[in-house]
Amino acid sequence: MSDMTEAPSMSAVAGAMSMGDNMDLLAGISLRISVEVGSASMTLSELLRLGEGSVVELDRQANDFLDIFANGTLIARGEIVDVDGRYGIRVVDVVAADRRLAGLERRS
């Protein structure tokens, strides 16, 4: 190819790949999954006064669902479960795809 006029268009390339091919391409990508129990705001002086046994009140109730993030994007909500003596998360609600994509666009 001597110039870009001879290159296949992106739509032609995308059309040549099936949905299964796209998923196979993405399936091996590693993601960082994190779970947020809650959050709190405090001043630096309040933070410095924390010590062993201090309690920080979070912005959620004990029975509220936890937020599950993939690379910082909210993807689901869940609850803590015990799996052979270790913590696990049971997914109870998956965030709608349009909300997940909006989170990705916000960071680009």
N, C-alpha and C positions, 0 to 999 in steps of 0.2 A: 504494500500500500504506500503510495507516494504522498497522499494527503488524506485528510479526514473525510473527504467526499466518498472515498472508497470503503470506509469503515462501515460495518453494519450498524444500523440504528439500535438504540437501547431497547426500543419496543420490540424489535425483531429478536434481540438476544433474550429479553424477558419472556417473549412468547415461546421461544424454543425450550425454555426450562419449565418443567411442570411444577405444580405445587409440591409434589413429593420430593423433587430435586432440591427445591428451595429449603425445605425442612431438613433434608439430609445435610445440606451445606451448613445450616445453622445449628444442628443438633450437638455438635462437639464444642460449641463456644461455652466457656466457663462464665458463670455469673456469681456475684457475691450476694447471698441472701442474708438479710438481716430482719430482725423482729423488734418492733418498738412497743414496750410495755406502757409507756407514758412519758411525759416530760414535765419539767418545772422550771420556772424562772426565779432567779435569786440574785442578789447583789454579790459582789466579790467578798465583802465583809461577812455575809451570811455563809458563803461557801467556805471561807477560811475558818469559821467557827465550828464547822462539822468535825465530828470526831467519832471514835468507835461507839456504836450504839445510837448515833444520831438517826433520826427518821426524816426523810424528805418526802413530803406529800406530793403525789403526782396528779396530773389533771384528768385522771380517769377513775372510774369506779372499779372495784375488784372484779366484778362480773362482766366488764366491757371486753369486747374482742380486741386482740392485738393487731397492729398493722404489720403486714409482711411486705418487705421491699426487695426488689431485684435491682442491683446497681443503683439504689437510691430512688427508684420509681415504685410507687405503691401498686402492688399487683393483687393483693388479697387481704382478707382478715381471717383470723383464726383464734384458737384457744390452746392453752398449755395442756399437754397430756404427759403422763408418765409412761416411758417405754423402757422396760427392764431397768428401772432405777435411773434413767437418764431423761432429761427434758426432751419433749418433742412438741410439734405444733400440728394441730388438726385444722386444716383449711375448711372454713365454714361459709365463706363468701368470696368469690372471685370478682375483682373489679372489672367493670365493663371495658371492653377493648378500646373504645374511643377515649376513655379517661386515661388509660395506660399510655396511649400514643400521645396524648396531650402532655403528659409528664415528660416524655422523651423530647418533644419539640421544645419545651421550655428550657432544657439544658443545652441545646445546640447553638 
